[in-house]
Amino acid sequence: MKINCLSCGHKVELDDAYDDFEGQVKCFVCTALLEIKTEEGNLKTVRFVKLVPRPGVWGEGAAI
Ligand SMILES: [Zn+2]
């Protein structure tokens, strides 16, 4: 299944282990932490937890 990252919009691919899952996953594109809850392969809730700053993501010299 795939979930849309609430921070960057990237589709984060999750394997079958996440078909029944409640907890945090990390977007590997922007490193945002998302808290998700899934049941039988369906996404029930997704909540943005926090964005972990990573140098260079926003471009050189960008103000945060
Ligand atoms: Zn993201």
N, CA, C, O and the ligand as a Tripos MOL2 file, in Angstrom:
@<TRIPOS>MOLECULE
protein
  257   255    65     0     0
PROTEIN
NO_CHARGES

@<TRIPOS>ATOM
      1 N           0.8390   -1.2050    0.0000 N.3       1 MET1
      2 CA          0.0000    0.0000    0.0000 C.3       1 MET1
      3 C           0.8680    1.2460    0.0000 C.2       1 MET1
      4 O           2.0560    1.2050    0.3190 O.2       1 MET1
      5 N           0.2520    2.3340   -0.3600 N.am      2 LYS2
      6 CA          0.9870    3.5940   -0.3950 C.3       2 LYS2
      7 C           0.2470    4.6480    0.4090 C.2       2 LYS2
      8 O          -0.9830    4.6810    0.4420 O.2       2 LYS2
      9 N           1.0140    5.4990    1.0500 N.am      3 ILE3
     10 CA          0.4080    6.6430    1.7210 C.3       3 ILE3
     11 C           1.0560    7.9060    1.1950 C.2       3 ILE3
     12 O           2.2300    7.9130    0.8250 O.2       3 ILE3
     13 N           0.2870    8.9570    1.1680 N.am      4 ASN4
     14 CA          0.8230   10.2430    0.7520 C.3       4 ASN4
     15 C           1.4570   10.9320    1.9480 C.2       4 ASN4
     16 O           0.8190   11.1110    2.9850 O.2       4 ASN4
     17 N           2.7090   11.3130    1.7930 N.am      5 CYS5
     18 CA          3.3730   12.0770    2.8390 C.3       5 CYS5
     19 C           2.6540   13.4200    2.9900 C.2       5 CYS5
     20 O           2.4380   14.1300    2.0080 O.2       5 CYS5
     21 N           2.2890   13.7560    4.2170 N.am      6 LEU6
     22 CA          1.5700   15.0060    4.4500 C.3       6 LEU6
     23 C           2.4830   16.2130    4.3140 C.2       6 LEU6
     24 O           2.0190   17.3440    4.1650 O.2       6 LEU6
     25 N           3.7640   15.9670    4.3670 N.am      7 SER7
     26 CA          4.7140   17.0690    4.3160 C.3       7 SER7
     27 C           5.1170   17.4130    2.8830 C.2       7 SER7
     28 O           5.0720   18.5770    2.4850 O.2       7 SER7
     29 N           5.5090   16.4010    2.1100 N.am      8 CYS8
     30 CA          6.0310   16.6810    0.7710 C.3       8 CYS8
     31 C           5.1530   16.1100   -0.3350 C.2       8 CYS8
     32 O           5.3680   16.4130   -1.5080 O.2       8 CYS8
     33 N           4.1600   15.2830    0.0220 N.am      9 GLY9
     34 CA          3.2560   14.7370   -0.9820 C.3       9 GLY9
     35 C           3.7710   13.5000   -1.6850 C.2       9 GLY9
     36 O           3.0830   12.9370   -2.5370 O.2       9 GLY9
     37 N           4.9750   13.0680   -1.3400 N.am     10 HIS10
     38 CA          5.5270   11.8700   -1.9510 C.3      10 HIS10
     39 C           4.7220   10.6500   -1.5190 C.2      10 HIS10
     40 O           4.2440   10.5740   -0.3870 O.2      10 HIS10
     41 N           4.5810    9.6960   -2.4390 N.am     11 LYS11
     42 CA          3.8980    8.4600   -2.0850 C.3      11 LYS11
     43 C           4.8910    7.5100   -1.4350 C.2      11 LYS11
     44 O           5.8190    7.0130   -2.0740 O.2      11 LYS11
     45 N           4.6710    7.2720   -0.1500 N.am     12 VAL12
     46 CA          5.5480    6.3940    0.5990 C.3      12 VAL12
     47 C           5.0190    4.9710    0.4860 C.2      12 VAL12
     48 O           3.8850    4.6840    0.8680 O.2      12 VAL12
     49 N           5.8440    4.0990   -0.0390 N.am     13 GLU13
     50 CA          5.4310    2.7090   -0.2380 C.3      13 GLU13
     51 C           5.6690    1.8930    1.0300 C.2      13 GLU13
     52 O           6.7520    1.9270    1.6150 O.2      13 GLU13
     53 N           4.6380    1.1600    1.4390 N.am     14 LEU14
     54 CA          4.7370    0.3120    2.6220 C.3      14 LEU14
     55 C           4.4530   -1.1280    2.2140 C.2      14 LEU14
     56 O           3.5780   -1.3950    1.3910 O.2      14 LEU14
     57 N           5.2030   -2.0460    2.8020 N.am     15 ASP15
     58 CA          4.9870   -3.4400    2.4170 C.3      15 ASP15
     59 C           3.8740   -4.0830    3.2530 C.2      15 ASP15
     60 O           3.2320   -3.4170    4.0650 O.2      15 ASP15
     61 N           3.6600   -5.3630    3.0470 N.am     16 ASP16
     62 CA          2.5300   -6.0490    3.6700 C.3      16 ASP16
     63 C           2.5790   -6.0320    5.1920 C.2      16 ASP16
     64 O           1.5570   -6.2110    5.8530 O.2      16 ASP16
     65 N           3.7500   -5.8210    5.7370 N.am     17 ALA17
     66 CA          3.8840   -5.7840    7.1900 C.3      17 ALA17
     67 C           3.0910   -4.6320    7.7960 C.2      17 ALA17
     68 O           2.8170   -4.6080    8.9960 O.2      17 ALA17
     69 N           2.7280   -3.6750    6.9370 N.am     18 TYR18
     70 CA          2.0080   -2.4980    7.4220 C.3      18 TYR18
     71 C           0.5040   -2.5790    7.1580 C.2      18 TYR18
     72 O          -0.2110   -1.5900    7.3190 O.2      18 TYR18
     73 N           0.0290   -3.7450    6.7590 N.am     19 ASP19
     74 CA         -1.4010   -3.8810    6.4830 C.3      19 ASP19
     75 C          -2.2470   -3.7540    7.7470 C.2      19 ASP19
     76 O          -3.4040   -3.3350    7.6960 O.2      19 ASP19
     77 N          -1.6630   -4.1150    8.8590 N.am     20 ASP20
     78 CA         -2.3210   -3.9350   10.1540 C.3      20 ASP20
     79 C          -1.2980   -3.3160   11.0870 C.2      20 ASP20
     80 O          -0.5410   -4.0170   11.7580 O.2      20 ASP20
     81 N          -1.2870   -2.0210   11.1170 N.am     21 PHE21
     82 CA         -0.1850   -1.3320   11.7580 C.3      21 PHE21
     83 C          -0.6670   -0.0390   12.4000 C.2      21 PHE21
     84 O          -1.5150    0.6740   11.8610 O.2      21 PHE21
     85 N          -0.1020    0.2380   13.5620 N.am     22 GLU22
     86 CA         -0.3590    1.5360   14.1710 C.3      22 GLU22
     87 C           0.9550    2.0300   14.7280 C.2      22 GLU22
     88 O           1.5520    1.4010   15.6020 O.2      22 GLU22
     89 N           1.4000    3.1620   14.2170 N.am     23 GLY23
     90 CA          2.6690    3.6800   14.6890 C.3      23 GLY23
     91 C           3.2310    4.6940   13.7050 C.2      23 GLY23
     92 O           2.5120    5.2720   12.8900 O.2      23 GLY23
     93 N           4.5280    4.8890   13.8080 N.am     24 GLN24
     94 CA          5.1480    5.9420   13.0270 C.3      24 GLN24
     95 C           5.9410    5.3750   11.8540 C.2      24 GLN24
     96 O           6.6230    4.3560   11.9680 O.2      24 GLN24
     97 N           5.8290    6.0570   10.7410 N.am     25 VAL25
     98 CA          6.6710    5.7470    9.5980 C.3      25 VAL25
     99 C           7.3490    7.0330    9.1580 C.2      25 VAL25
    100 O           6.8490    8.1340    9.3850 O.2      25 VAL25
    101 N           8.4850    6.8660    8.5310 N.am     26 LYS26
    102 CA          9.2500    8.0350    8.1200 C.3      26 LYS26
    103 C           9.2550    8.1250    6.6060 C.2      26 LYS26
    104 O           9.5050    7.1420    5.9080 O.2      26 LYS26
    105 N           8.9750    9.3260    6.1110 N.am     27 CYS27
    106 CA          9.0990    9.5750    4.6870 C.3      27 CYS27
    107 C          10.5800    9.6800    4.3540 C.2      27 CYS27
    108 O          11.3000   10.5020    4.9220 O.2      27 CYS27
    109 N          11.0330    8.8260    3.4160 N.am     28 PHE28
    110 CA         12.4650    8.8220    3.1290 C.3      28 PHE28
    111 C          12.8740    9.9880    2.2400 C.2      28 PHE28
    112 O          14.0640   10.2380    2.0480 O.2      28 PHE28
    113 N          11.8970   10.6990    1.7000 N.am     29 VAL29
    114 CA         12.2090   11.8460    0.8540 C.3      29 VAL29
    115 C          12.4880   13.0920    1.6910 C.2      29 VAL29
    116 O          13.5200   13.7410    1.5220 O.2      29 VAL29
    117 N          11.5670   13.4220    2.5930 N.am     30 CYS30
    118 CA         11.7190   14.6560    3.3760 C.3      30 CYS30
    119 C          11.9870   14.3610    4.8440 C.2      30 CYS30
    120 O          12.1800   15.2870    5.6330 O.2      30 CYS30
    121 N          12.0040   13.0900    5.2240 N.am     31 THR31
    122 CA         12.2780   12.6100    6.5770 C.3      31 THR31
    123 C          11.1980   13.0090    7.5780 C.2      31 THR31
    124 O          11.4290   12.9460    8.7850 O.2      31 THR31
    125 N          10.0430   13.4100    7.1090 N.am     32 ALA32
    126 CA          8.9510   13.7180    8.0290 C.3      32 ALA32
    127 C           8.4820   12.4480    8.7170 C.2      32 ALA32
    128 O           8.4980   11.3660    8.1290 O.2      32 ALA32
    129 N           8.0680   12.5910    9.9600 N.am     33 LEU33
    130 CA          7.5020   11.4690   10.6930 C.3      33 LEU33
    131 C           5.9830   11.5200   10.5840 C.2      33 LEU33
    132 O           5.3570   12.5350   10.8880 O.2      33 LEU33
    133 N           5.4090   10.4180   10.1510 N.am     34 LEU34
    134 CA          3.9610   10.3220   10.0460 C.3      34 LEU34
    135 C           3.4670    9.2250   10.9750 C.2      34 LEU34
    136 O           4.0520    8.1450   11.0470 O.2      34 LEU34
    137 N           2.3900    9.5140   11.6770 N.am     35 GLU35
    138 CA          1.7850    8.4980   12.5120 C.3      35 GLU35
    139 C           0.5800    7.9400   11.7730 C.2      35 GLU35
    140 O          -0.3550    8.6730   11.4500 O.2      35 GLU35
    141 N           0.6060    6.6470   11.5100 N.am     36 ILE36
    142 CA         -0.4620    6.0620   10.7060 C.3      36 ILE36
    143 C          -1.1410    4.9210   11.4540 C.2      36 ILE36
    144 O          -0.5830    4.3220   12.3730 O.2      36 ILE36
    145 N          -2.3550    4.6520   11.0270 N.am     37 LYS37
    146 CA         -3.0860    3.4840   11.5330 C.3      37 LYS37
    147 C          -3.7400    2.8170   10.3370 C.2      37 LYS37
    148 O          -4.4800    3.4480    9.5830 O.2      37 LYS37
    149 N          -3.4570    1.5330   10.1770 N.am     38 THR38
    150 CA         -4.0220    0.7910    9.0570 C.3      38 THR38
    151 C          -4.7410   -0.4440    9.5670 C.2      38 THR38
    152 O          -4.3980   -0.9970   10.6120 O.2      38 THR38
    153 N          -5.7380   -0.8630    8.8170 N.am     39 GLU39
    154 CA         -6.4730   -2.0790    9.1290 C.3      39 GLU39
    155 C          -6.7390   -2.8290    7.8430 C.2      39 GLU39
    156 O          -7.3400   -2.2840    6.9170 O.2      39 GLU39
    157 N          -6.2960   -4.0800    7.7740 N.am     40 GLU40
    158 CA         -6.5230   -4.9390    6.6170 C.3      40 GLU40
    159 C          -6.1310   -4.2540    5.3070 C.2      40 GLU40
    160 O          -6.8210   -4.3610    4.2940 O.2      40 GLU40
    161 N          -5.0260   -3.5620    5.3620 N.am     41 GLY41
    162 CA         -4.5070   -2.9350    4.1470 C.3      41 GLY41
    163 C          -5.1270   -1.6020    3.8050 C.2      41 GLY41
    164 O          -4.8030   -1.0110    2.7750 O.2      41 GLY41
    165 N          -6.0210   -1.1170    4.6620 N.am     42 ASN42
    166 CA         -6.6380    0.1820    4.4070 C.3      42 ASN42
    167 C          -6.1410    1.2050    5.4100 C.2      42 ASN42
    168 O          -6.0450    0.9420    6.6080 O.2      42 ASN42
    169 N          -5.8330    2.3630    4.8910 N.am     43 LEU43
    170 CA         -5.3550    3.4390    5.7370 C.3      43 LEU43
    171 C          -6.5310    4.0640    6.4900 C.2      43 LEU43
    172 O          -7.4930    4.5320    5.8800 O.2      43 LEU43
    173 N          -6.4430    4.0640    7.8140 N.am     44 LYS44
    174 CA         -7.5210    4.6230    8.6270 C.3      44 LYS44
    175 C          -7.2300    6.0720    8.9860 C.2      44 LYS44
    176 O          -8.0490    6.9620    8.7620 O.2      44 LYS44
    177 N          -6.0670    6.2850    9.5370 N.am     45 THR45
    178 CA         -5.7000    7.6530    9.8890 C.3      45 THR45
    179 C          -4.2400    7.8880    9.5380 C.2      45 THR45
    180 O          -3.4230    6.9680    9.5590 O.2      45 THR45
    181 N          -3.9360    9.1030    9.2230 N.am     46 VAL46
    182 CA         -2.5500    9.5180    9.0340 C.3      46 VAL46
    183 C          -2.4030   10.9120    9.6290 C.2      46 VAL46
    184 O          -3.2050   11.8100    9.3730 O.2      46 VAL46
    185 N          -1.3570   11.0600   10.4260 N.am     47 ARG47
    186 CA         -1.1780   12.2970   11.1480 C.3      47 ARG47
    187 C           0.2950   12.7120   11.0310 C.2      47 ARG47
    188 O           1.2060   11.8950   11.1620 O.2      47 ARG47
    189 N           0.4810   13.9590   10.7900 N.am     48 PHE48
    190 CA          1.8340   14.4980   10.6960 C.3      48 PHE48
    191 C           2.4020   14.6560   12.0950 C.2      48 PHE48
    192 O           1.7980   15.3200   12.9370 O.2      48 PHE48
    193 N           3.5420   14.0620   12.3510 N.am     49 VAL49
    194 CA          4.1380   14.1650   13.6760 C.3      49 VAL49
    195 C           5.1370   15.3150   13.7060 C.2      49 VAL49
    196 O           4.9660   16.2810   14.4490 O.2      49 VAL49
    197 N           6.1790   15.2000   12.8920 N.am     50 LYS50
    198 CA          7.1410   16.2910   12.8480 C.3      50 LYS50
    199 C           8.0410   16.1510   11.6360 C.2      50 LYS50
    200 O           8.1840   15.0790   11.0480 O.2      50 LYS50
    201 N           8.6220   17.2450   11.2970 N.am     51 LEU51
    202 CA          9.5910   17.2480   10.2200 C.3      51 LEU51
    203 C          10.9820   17.2990   10.8140 C.2      51 LEU51
    204 O          11.3240   18.2110   11.5660 O.2      51 LEU51
    205 N          11.7770   16.3040   10.4620 N.am     52 VAL52
    206 CA         13.1460   16.2650   10.9410 C.3      52 VAL52
    207 C          14.0160   17.0150    9.9360 C.2      52 VAL52
    208 O          14.1600   16.5780    8.7940 O.2      52 VAL52
    209 N          14.5900   18.1260   10.3470 N.am     53 PRO53
    210 CA         15.3840   18.9140    9.4000 C.3      53 PRO53
    211 C          16.5690   18.1260    8.8650 C.2      53 PRO53
    212 O          17.2840   17.4470    9.6020 O.2      53 PRO53
    213 N          16.7470   18.2440    7.5680 N.am     54 ARG54
    214 CA         17.8920   17.5870    6.9370 C.3      54 ARG54
    215 C          18.5750   18.6130    6.0640 C.2      54 ARG54
    216 O          17.9470   19.1810    5.1700 O.2      54 ARG54
    217 N          19.8470   18.8600    6.3030 N.am     55 PRO55
    218 CA         20.5420   19.8830    5.5270 C.3      55 PRO55
    219 C          20.4740   19.6030    4.0290 C.2      55 PRO55
    220 O          20.6670   18.4680    3.5910 O.2      55 PRO55
    221 N          20.2010   20.6330    3.2570 N.am     56 GLY56
    222 CA         20.2090   20.4960    1.8210 C.3      56 GLY56
    223 C          18.8510   20.2320    1.2140 C.2      56 GLY56
    224 O          18.6810   20.3960    0.0050 O.2      56 GLY56
    225 N          17.8780   19.8290    2.0140 N.am     57 VAL57
    226 CA         16.5610   19.4850    1.4710 C.3      57 VAL57
    227 C          15.9130   20.7020    0.8200 C.2      57 VAL57
    228 O          15.3230   20.6160   -0.2570 O.2      57 VAL57
    229 N          16.0390   21.8180    1.4940 N.am     58 TRP58
    230 CA         15.3420   23.0140    1.0220 C.3      58 TRP58
    231 C          16.2470   23.8750    0.1240 C.2      58 TRP58
    232 O          15.8700   24.9860   -0.2460 O.2      58 TRP58
    233 N          17.4030   23.3810   -0.2170 N.am     59 GLY59
    234 CA         18.3040   24.1370   -1.0790 C.3      59 GLY59
    235 C          19.3290   24.9100   -0.2760 C.2      59 GLY59
    236 O          19.1750   25.1370    0.9240 O.2      59 GLY59
    237 N          20.3580   25.2990   -0.9610 N.am     60 GLU60
    238 CA         21.4460   26.0030   -0.2980 C.3      60 GLU60
    239 C          20.9970   27.3590    0.2470 C.2      60 GLU60
    240 O          20.3780   28.1610   -0.4530 O.2      60 GLU60
    241 N          21.3220   27.5840    1.4950 N.am     61 GLY61
    242 CA         21.0890   28.9100    2.0720 C.3      61 GLY61
    243 C          19.6360   29.2470    2.3500 C.2      61 GLY61
    244 O          19.3180   30.4000    2.6450 O.2      61 GLY61
    245 N          18.7670   28.2860    2.2640 N.am     62 ALA62
    246 CA         17.3600   28.5740    2.5240 C.3      62 ALA62
    247 C          17.1330   28.8370    4.0090 C.2      62 ALA62
    248 O          17.7050   28.1610    4.8640 O.2      62 ALA62
    249 N          16.3090   29.8070    4.2980 N.am     63 ALA63
    250 CA         15.9790   30.1080    5.6890 C.3      63 ALA63
    251 C          14.8740   29.1730    6.1590 C.2      63 ALA63
    252 O          13.9300   28.8800    5.4250 O.2      63 ALA63
    253 N          15.0130   28.7140    7.3890 N.am     64 ILE64
    254 CA         13.9890   27.8460    7.9570 C.3      64 ILE64
    255 C          13.2410   28.6160    9.0460 C.2      64 ILE64
    256 O          12.3260   28.0760    9.6670 O.2      64 ILE64
    257 ZN          7.7730   13.5260    2.7270 Zn       65 ZN65
@<TRIPOS>BOND
     1     1     2 1
     2     2     3 1
     3     3     4 2
     4     3     5 am
     5     5     6 1
     6     6     7 1
     7     7     8 2
     8     7     9 am
     9     9    10 1
    10    10    11 1
    11    11    12 2
    12    11    13 am
    13    13    14 1
    14    14    15 1
    15    15    16 2
    16    15    17 am
    17    17    18 1
    18    18    19 1
    19    19    20 2
    20    19    21 am
    21    21    22 1
    22    22    23 1
    23    23    24 2
    24    23    25 am
    25    25    26 1
    26    26    27 1
    27    27    28 2
    28    27    29 am
    29    29    30 1
    30    30    31 1
    31    31    32 2
    32    31    33 am
    33    33    34 1
    34    34    35 1
    35    35    36 2
    36    35    37 am
    37    37    38 1
    38    38    39 1
    39    39    40 2
    40    39    41 am
    41    41    42 1
    42    42    43 1
    43    43    44 2
    44    43    45 am
    45    45    46 1
    46    46    47 1
    47    47    48 2
    48    47    49 am
    49    49    50 1
    50    50    51 1
    51    51    52 2
    52    51    53 am
    53    53    54 1
    54    54    55 1
    55    55    56 2
    56    55    57 am
    57    57    58 1
    58    58    59 1
    59    59    60 2
    60    59    61 am
    61    61    62 1
    62    62    63 1
    63    63    64 2
    64    63    65 am
    65    65    66 1
    66    66    67 1
    67    67    68 2
    68    67    69 am
    69    69    70 1
    70    70    71 1
    71    71    72 2
    72    71    73 am
    73    73    74 1
    74    74    75 1
    75    75    76 2
    76    75    77 am
    77    77    78 1
    78    78    79 1
    79    79    80 2
    80    79    81 am
    81    81    82 1
    82    82    83 1
    83    83    84 2
    84    83    85 am
    85    85    86 1
    86    86    87 1
    87    87    88 2
    88    87    89 am
    89    89    90 1
    90    90    91 1
    91    91    92 2
    92    91    93 am
    93    93    94 1
    94    94    95 1
    95    95    96 2
    96    95    97 am
    97    97    98 1
    98    98    99 1
    99    99   100 2
   100    99   101 am
   101   101   102 1
   102   102   103 1
   103   103   104 2
   104   103   105 am
   105   105   106 1
   106   106   107 1
   107   107   108 2
   108   107   109 am
   109   109   110 1
   110   110   111 1
   111   111   112 2
   112   111   113 am
   113   113   114 1
   114   114   115 1
   115   115   116 2
   116   115   117 am
   117   117   118 1
   118   118   119 1
   119   119   120 2
   120   119   121 am
   121   121   122 1
   122   122   123 1
   123   123   124 2
   124   123   125 am
   125   125   126 1
   126   126   127 1
   127   127   128 2
   128   127   129 am
   129   129   130 1
   130   130   131 1
   131   131   132 2
   132   131   133 am
   133   133   134 1
   134   134   135 1
   135   135   136 2
   136   135   137 am
   137   137   138 1
   138   138   139 1
   139   139   140 2
   140   139   141 am
   141   141   142 1
   142   142   143 1
   143   143   144 2
   144   143   145 am
   145   145   146 1
   146   146   147 1
   147   147   148 2
   148   147   149 am
   149   149   150 1
   150   150   151 1
   151   151   152 2
   152   151   153 am
   153   153   154 1
   154   154   155 1
   155   155   156 2
   156   155   157 am
   157   157   158 1
   158   158   159 1
   159   159   160 2
   160   159   161 am
   161   161   162 1
   162   162   163 1
   163   163   164 2
   164   163   165 am
   165   165   166 1
   166   166   167 1
   167   167   168 2
   168   167   169 am
   169   169   170 1
   170   170   171 1
   171   171   172 2
   172   171   173 am
   173   173   174 1
   174   174   175 1
   175   175   176 2
   176   175   177 am
   177   177   178 1
   178   178   179 1
   179   179   180 2
   180   179   181 am
   181   181   182 1
   182   182   183 1
   183   183   184 2
   184   183   185 am
   185   185   186 1
   186   186   187 1
   187   187   188 2
   188   187   189 am
   189   189   190 1
   190   190   191 1
   191   191   192 2
   192   191   193 am
   193   193   194 1
   194   194   195 1
   195   195   196 2
   196   195   197 am
   197   197   198 1
   198   198   199 1
   199   199   200 2
   200   199   201 am
   201   201   202 1
   202   202   203 1
   203   203   204 2
   204   203   205 am
   205   205   206 1
   206   206   207 1
   207   207   208 2
   208   207   209 am
   209   209   210 1
   210   210   211 1
   211   211   212 2
   212   211   213 am
   213   213   214 1
   214   214   215 1
   215   215   216 2
   216   215   217 am
   217   217   218 1
   218   218   219 1
   219   219   220 2
   220   219   221 am
   221   221   222 1
   222   222   223 1
   223   223   224 2
   224   223   225 am
   225   225   226 1
   226   226   227 1
   227   227   228 2
   228   227   229 am
   229   229   230 1
   230   230   231 1
   231   231   232 2
   232   231   233 am
   233   233   234 1
   234   234   235 1
   235   235   236 2
   236   235   237 am
   237   237   238 1
   238   238   239 1
   239   239   240 2
   240   239   241 am
   241   241   242 1
   242   242   243 1
   243   243   244 2
   244   243   245 am
   245   245   246 1
   246   246   247 1
   247   247   248 2
   248   247   249 am
   249   249   250 1
   250   250   251 1
   251   251   252 2
   252   251   253 am
   253   253   254 1
   254   254   255 1
   255   255   256 2
@<TRIPOS>SUBSTRUCTURE
     1 MET1         2 RESIDUE 1 A MET
     2 LYS2         6 RESIDUE 1 A LYS
     3 ILE3        10 RESIDUE 1 A ILE
     4 ASN4        14 RESIDUE 1 A ASN
     5 CYS5        18 RESIDUE 1 A CYS
     6 LEU6        22 RESIDUE 1 A LEU
     7 SER7        26 RESIDUE 1 A SER
     8 CYS8        30 RESIDUE 1 A CYS
     9 GLY9        34 RESIDUE 1 A GLY
    10 HIS10       38 RESIDUE 1 A HIS
    11 LYS11       42 RESIDUE 1 A LYS
    12 VAL12       46 RESIDUE 1 A VAL
    13 GLU13       50 RESIDUE 1 A GLU
    14 LEU14       54 RESIDUE 1 A LEU
    15 ASP15       58 RESIDUE 1 A ASP
    16 ASP16       62 RESIDUE 1 A ASP
    17 ALA17       66 RESIDUE 1 A ALA
    18 TYR18       70 RESIDUE 1 A TYR
    19 ASP19       74 RESIDUE 1 A ASP
    20 ASP20       78 RESIDUE 1 A ASP
    21 PHE21       82 RESIDUE 1 A PHE
    22 GLU22       86 RESIDUE 1 A GLU
    23 GLY23       90 RESIDUE 1 A GLY
    24 GLN24       94 RESIDUE 1 A GLN
    25 VAL25       98 RESIDUE 1 A VAL
    26 LYS26      102 RESIDUE 1 A LYS
    27 CYS27      106 RESIDUE 1 A CYS
    28 PHE28      110 RESIDUE 1 A PHE
    29 VAL29      114 RESIDUE 1 A VAL
    30 CYS30      118 RESIDUE 1 A CYS
    31 THR31      122 RESIDUE 1 A THR
    32 ALA32      126 RESIDUE 1 A ALA
    33 LEU33      130 RESIDUE 1 A LEU
    34 LEU34      134 RESIDUE 1 A LEU
    35 GLU35      138 RESIDUE 1 A GLU
    36 ILE36      142 RESIDUE 1 A ILE
    37 LYS37      146 RESIDUE 1 A LYS
    38 THR38      150 RESIDUE 1 A THR
    39 GLU39      154 RESIDUE 1 A GLU
    40 GLU40      158 RESIDUE 1 A GLU
    41 GLY41      162 RESIDUE 1 A GLY
    42 ASN42      166 RESIDUE 1 A ASN
    43 LEU43      170 RESIDUE 1 A LEU
    44 LYS44      174 RESIDUE 1 A LYS
    45 THR45      178 RESIDUE 1 A THR
    46 VAL46      182 RESIDUE 1 A VAL
    47 ARG47      186 RESIDUE 1 A ARG
    48 PHE48      190 RESIDUE 1 A PHE
    49 VAL49      194 RESIDUE 1 A VAL
    50 LYS50      198 RESIDUE 1 A LYS
    51 LEU51      202 RESIDUE 1 A LEU
    52 VAL52      206 RESIDUE 1 A VAL
    53 PRO53      210 RESIDUE 1 A PRO
    54 ARG54      214 RESIDUE 1 A ARG
    55 PRO55      218 RESIDUE 1 A PRO
    56 GLY56      222 RESIDUE 1 A GLY
    57 VAL57      226 RESIDUE 1 A VAL
    58 TRP58      230 RESIDUE 1 A TRP
    59 GLY59      234 RESIDUE 1 A GLY
    60 GLU60      238 RESIDUE 1 A GLU
    61 GLY61      242 RESIDUE 1 A GLY
    62 ALA62      246 RESIDUE 1 A ALA
    63 ALA63      250 RESIDUE 1 A ALA
    64 ILE64      254 RESIDUE 1 A ILE
    65 ZN65       257 GROUP 0 **** ****
